[in-house]
Amino acid sequence: MAAYRAKVQPIAHDEALTYEWFLDQGVYEVLRYNAANHVLQTLLAKPIVKIFGVSEFTLRVPTLTGAAIYLIAIYFLCRRLFGDGLVLVLSTAMLAWNPQVMDFMAAARGYSLGLAGLSVAMYAFARLASRGKFDPDDKEWRWGCAAASISLALAVAANFTNIVPATCLALSFTAVALGGIAPLLRFRERAIREYAKYFFLPGLAAGFCVLWPFLIQARLAQTKIQLDKASDAVRDIFNASFLYKWTDDVFNSLGAVPSAAGSWQERATELGANFLLPLLFCFVLAGLILAFRAPADSEKRQSAECRIFAGAAIGSVLLTVLLHFATKINYPFSRYCLFVVPLFTIGGVLAAREISSRFPSLLLKGAGLLLAAIVVTDYALSVNVKSFRYKRL
């Protein structure tokens, strides 16, 4: 479906600007810092359109590559975490069919490449979670850490706002792998030095090689966007995922029309922003607390997985708020924080598993499966191959 949309849908506003500003110019323009310049997408698209000519499809080939990697990675991630049952089907569907994510599997922007980097790193973390604490003599630990590190760096290169989930995933994984963050202060220990060597250095090196021409041009003022209220960001995120078919992109200025006052769309938006998404946050937080309070004889792998992914989900929200108050960076549009979809989907399902293991009940499990099925149905109703909701023409 993503390939079909990439072939037939006309170029949208930001895709056209990407081509005009960065691709239809000299090489020096590819290296120019701009918040609209999604570095990895631009670097990959430049030789493709140069060799094969510019068309809707060739401009979107890097995006489709990211979409393919993302879909493969989330399948293996969910299979690793949830086995081969119904939960695998529902969790994979929630990650693949989110309508906002589906838009950016086709649109020529860097978001799908960013999701691909995050999902590959998450799969690497899921594989390593079952191996206990970091073992410098274990080959899979070494290569898994290096692969995850480079994937996180490429996710940031694809979209700078991915610095938030990359940081939170790195910290939550480090806390599980080393038994806490404090051991990092004991750098004289061989295990800590080896961990830094295989987990931090590869990503820092990859990120520096790709991003240094851009970072030396960056200025904090260039991060200014319109959403200075957290409630606006939460409404945008809720609408983009759950009311995709029934609401316009309210906070973008290209002809978007807000929902009519008193309409069911406005009431649903307020319900989602003020109750449902905060409830999801509290639910994931409850699962995280239970994972930290798990008894010593419980399933260690299950607890570690919840602490990594639920911890990263909670941390990404807290870090976003901290950046807003500490550096005056405004809250992001939904497209800038697509990482919320994989982090809170995986974190929510893991939290549900953690709660279910403490309070076993067929009724509780049935309610969870029903809720997941409702989300998947809502996503399926929003399947759209004719246009992009995101700044469509």
C-alpha positions in Angstrom: 0.0 0.0 0.0 2.8 2.4 0.8 4.5 1.7 -2.6 1.1 2.2 -4.4 0.6 5.5 -2.6 4.2 6.6 -3.4 3.5 5.9 -7.0 0.1 7.5 -7.5 -0.3 10.4 -5.0 0.7 13.9 -6.1 3.6 15.6 -4.3 2.5 17.4 -1.1 3.7 20.8 0.1 6.7 19.8 2.2 7.8 17.2 -0.3 7.9 19.9 -2.9 9.8 22.3 -0.6 12.3 19.5 0.2 13.1 19.0 -3.5 13.2 22.7 -4.3 15.4 23.7 -1.3 17.8 20.8 -1.0 17.7 18.4 -3.9 17.3 20.7 -7.0 20.4 22.7 -6.0 24.1 22.1 -5.7 25.6 19.7 -3.2 26.2 22.5 -0.7 22.4 22.9 -0.3 22.1 19.3 0.8 24.4 20.2 3.7 22.6 23.3 4.7 20.9 23.2 8.1 17.2 23.7 8.2 14.6 22.2 10.4 12.8 21.0 7.3 16.0 19.2 6.1 15.7 15.6 7.1 19.3 14.8 6.7 19.2 11.1 6.0 16.3 11.4 3.6 18.1 14.2 1.7 21.4 12.4 1.5 19.8 9.2 0.1 17.3 11.0 -2.2 20.0 13.3 -3.9 21.8 10.5 -5.8 18.5 8.7 -6.6 16.8 11.7 -8.3 20.1 12.6 -10.0 20.5 9.1 -11.5 16.9 8.1 -12.2 15.3 11.5 -12.6 12.7 13.2 -10.4 9.2 11.8 -10.1 6.8 11.1 -7.3 8.2 7.6 -6.9 11.9 8.2 -7.1 11.6 11.1 -4.7 10.0 8.6 -2.2 12.3 5.6 -2.7 14.3 6.4 0.6 11.0 6.7 2.5 9.8 3.3 1.1 13.1 1.8 2.2 12.6 3.1 5.7 9.0 1.7 5.6 10.2 -1.7 4.6 12.8 -1.8 7.4 10.2 -0.5 9.9 7.6 -3.1 9.0 10.1 -6.0 9.1 11.5 -4.8 12.4 8.2 -4.4 14.2 7.1 -7.9 13.1 10.2 -9.5 14.6 10.0 -7.2 17.6 6.4 -8.1 18.4 7.1 -11.8 17.8 10.1 -11.6 20.1 8.1 -9.9 22.8 4.6 -11.6 22.5 5.1 -14.9 20.8 3.0 -16.2 17.9 -0.5 -15.7 19.3 -3.3 -13.1 18.8 -1.3 -10.5 20.7 1.3 -10.6 17.9 -1.3 -9.9 15.3 -2.9 -7.0 17.2 0.3 -5.4 18.3 1.8 -5.6 14.8 -1.4 -4.2 13.3 -1.4 -1.3 15.8 2.2 -0.4 14.8 1.7 -0.8 11.1 -1.8 0.6 10.6 -1.5 3.8 12.6 -2.8 6.3 9.9 -0.2 8.9 10.7 2.6 6.3 10.4 1.0 5.1 7.1 1.1 8.6 5.7 4.8 8.8 6.3 5.6 5.4 4.9 4.9 7.1 1.5 5.6 10.8 1.9 9.1 11.9 0.9 10.2 13.0 4.4 12.6 11.4 6.9 10.0 10.1 9.4 9.9 6.5 8.2 13.7 6.3 8.2 13.6 7.6 11.8 11.0 5.0 12.8 13.1 2.3 11.0 16.1 3.2 13.1 14.1 3.2 16.4 12.4 -0.1 15.6 15.7 -1.9 14.7 17.2 -0.6 18.0 14.1 -1.8 19.9 14.4 -5.2 18.4 18.1 -5.4 19.4 17.1 -4.4 22.9 14.4 -7.0 23.1 16.9 -9.7 22.0 19.4 -8.6 24.7 16.8 -8.3 27.5 16.8 -12.1 28.0 20.5 -12.3 28.5 20.7 -10.8 31.9 23.3 -8.1 32.7 25.9 -7.0 30.2 28.6 -9.5 29.6 31.7 -8.1 27.7 32.7 -11.6 26.7 29.4 -12.4 25.0 29.6 -11.8 21.3 25.9 -11.2 20.9 26.0 -8.5 23.6 28.8 -6.7 21.8 27.3 -6.8 18.4 23.8 -6.2 19.6 24.9 -3.0 21.5 26.8 -1.7 18.5 23.8 -2.3 16.1 21.4 -0.6 18.5 23.7 2.3 19.0 24.2 2.9 15.3 20.4 2.5 14.7 19.6 5.2 17.3 22.1 7.5 15.7 20.6 7.0 12.2 17.1 7.6 13.7 18.3 11.0 15.0 20.0 11.8 11.6 16.6 11.0 9.9 14.7 13.4 12.2 16.3 15.5 14.9 13.4 15.2 17.3 14.2 11.5 17.6 16.9 12.6 20.0 14.2 12.4 22.7 13.3 8.7 22.2 16.9 7.7 21.4 18.1 9.2 24.7 15.3 7.6 26.7 15.8 4.2 25.1 19.5 4.4 25.7 19.1 5.3 29.3 16.4 2.7 30.1 18.4 0.0 28.3 21.5 1.0 30.1 19.7 0.8 33.5 18.6 -2.8 32.7 21.9 -3.9 31.2 24.1 -2.6 34.0 21.6 -2.9 36.9 21.2 0.9 37.1 22.7 4.1 35.8 25.1 4.6 38.8 27.6 1.9 37.5 28.5 4.2 34.7 30.4 6.3 37.3 32.6 3.3 37.9 34.5 3.7 34.6 37.6 1.9 35.9 35.7 -1.4 35.8 36.3 -3.4 32.6 32.6 -4.2 32.1 31.7 -0.5 32.1 34.5 0.4 29.7 33.5 -2.3 27.4 29.8 -1.3 27.6 30.7 2.3 26.7 33.0 1.0 23.9 30.2 -1.1 22.2 27.1 0.9 23.1 28.1 4.6 23.1 31.0 4.9 20.8 29.6 3.4 17.6 26.5 5.6 17.8 28.5 8.7 18.6 30.8 8.0 15.7 28.0 7.3 13.2 26.1 10.3 14.3 29.1 12.6 14.1 30.1 11.5 10.7 26.6 12.1 9.3 25.5 15.2 11.2 28.5 17.4 12.0 28.1 19.7 8.9 24.5 20.4 10.1 25.1 20.7 13.8 27.7 23.4 13.5 25.0 25.5 11.8 22.2 24.8 14.2 20.7 27.5 16.4 18.2 27.1 19.2 15.9 29.7 17.7 15.4 27.4 14.7 13.5 24.9 16.8 10.6 27.4 17.2 7.2 26.0 16.3 3.7 27.1 17.0 2.6 24.7 19.9 3.5 26.4 23.2 0.8 24.4 25.1 1.1 20.8 26.0 -2.7 20.4 25.5 -2.4 21.5 21.9 0.3 18.9 21.2 -1.8 16.2 22.9 -4.9 17.1 20.9 -2.8 17.0 17.7 -1.4 13.5 18.6 -4.9 12.1 19.4 -6.5 13.5 16.3 -3.7 12.2 14.0 -4.0 8.7 15.3 -7.6 8.1 16.4 -9.7 10.8 14.5 -7.6 10.8 11.3 -10.6 10.2 9.1 -12.9 12.7 10.9 -10.7 15.7 11.7 -8.5 18.1 9.7 -4.9 18.8 10.7 -6.0 21.6 13.0 -2.6 23.0 14.0 -1.2 23.4 10.4 -2.0 26.5 8.5 -2.5 25.2 4.9 -6.2 25.5 4.8 -6.9 23.3 7.8 -10.3 24.0 9.5 -10.8 23.2 13.2 -13.7 21.0 14.2 -16.9 22.9 14.6 -17.7 24.1 18.1 -19.9 21.5 19.9 -19.4 18.9 17.2 -18.8 15.2 18.2 -15.3 15.6 16.7 -14.5 18.4 19.1 -16.0 16.5 22.1 -14.0 13.3 21.1 -10.8 15.4 20.8 -11.3 16.8 24.3 -12.1 13.4 25.7 -8.9 11.9 24.2 -6.7 14.8 25.1 -7.9 15.3 28.7 -8.7 11.7 29.7 -7.8 8.9 27.3 -4.1 9.7 26.6 -3.4 10.7 30.2 -5.0 7.4 31.2 -2.7 5.6 28.8 0.3 7.4 30.3 -0.8 6.3 33.8 -1.5 2.7 32.6 2.1 2.4 31.2 3.5 4.0 34.4 1.6 1.5 36.5 3.0 -1.4 34.5 6.5 0.1 34.8 6.1 0.4 38.6 5.0 -3.3 38.8 8.0 -4.3 36.7 10.3 -2.6 39.2 8.5 -4.2 42.1 8.5 -7.7 40.5 9.5 -10.5 43.0 13.0 -12.0 42.6 11.6 -15.4 41.4 9.4 -13.9 38.7 10.1 -13.9 35.0 13.2 -11.7 34.7 13.0 -11.3 30.9 9.4 -10.0 31.1 10.3 -7.5 33.7 13.3 -6.3 31.9 11.4 -5.8 28.6 8.8 -3.7 30.4 11.4 -1.6 32.2 13.2 -0.9 28.9 10.2 0.0 26.7 7.7 1.3 29.2 10.5 3.3 30.8 11.4 4.8 27.5 7.8 5.8 26.8 7.4 7.5 30.1 10.8 9.1 29.9 10.1 10.5 26.4 7.1 12.5 27.8 9.0 13.7 30.8 12.0 14.7 28.7 9.8 16.6 26.3 8.3 18.6 29.1 11.7 19.2 30.7 13.1 20.5 27.4 10.1 22.9 27.1 10.7 24.4 30.5 14.5 24.3 30.5 15.2 25.5 27.0 11.9 27.0 25.9 11.5 24.5 23.0 7.9 24.3 22.1 5.8 21.1 22.1 5.9 19.0 18.9 3.3 18.4 16.2 2.2 14.8 15.9 4.5 14.2 12.9 7.5 15.4 14.9 6.8 12.8 17.6 5.8 9.7 15.7 8.0 7.8 18.2 5.0 8.0 20.5 3.3 5.3 18.4 5.9 2.5 18.8 6.9 3.5 22.4 3.4 3.7 23.8 2.0 0.8 21.8 4.8 -1.6 22.9 4.9 0.0 26.4 1.1 -0.3 26.7 1.0 -4.0 25.7 3.9 -4.8 28.0 2.2 -2.9 30.9 -1.0 -4.9 30.2 1.0 -8.1 30.4 2.7 -7.0 33.6 -0.7 -6.1 35.2 -2.3 -9.4 33.9 0.5 -11.5 35.5 -0.1 -9.8 38.9 -3.9 -9.9 38.7 -4.8 -13.0 36.5 -8.3 -12.7 35.2 -9.9 -13.9 31.9 -12.2 -10.9 32.0 -9.2 -8.5 32.3 -7.4 -10.2 29.4 -10.6 -10.2 27.3 -11.0 -6.4 28.0 -7.4 -5.8 26.9 -7.8 -7.8 23.6 -11.1 -6.0 22.9 -9.5 -2.6 23.4 -6.7 -3.5 21.1 -9.2 -4.8 18.5 -11.1 -1.4 18.7 -7.9 0.5 18.1 -7.0 -1.7 15.1 -10.5 -1.2 13.7 -10.3 2.6 14.1 -7.0 2.5 12.3 -8.4 0.3 9.5 -11.3 2.7 9.0 -8.8 5.4 8.3 -6.9 3.6 5.5 -6.6 6.2 2.8 -4.8 5.8 -0.6 -6.0 8.9 -2.3 -4.3 11.7 -0.3 -2.1 12.6 2.7 -3.9 14.1 5.6 -0.5 15.8 6.4 -0.4 19.1 4.5 -2.3 17.6 1.5 -2.9 19.6 -1.7 
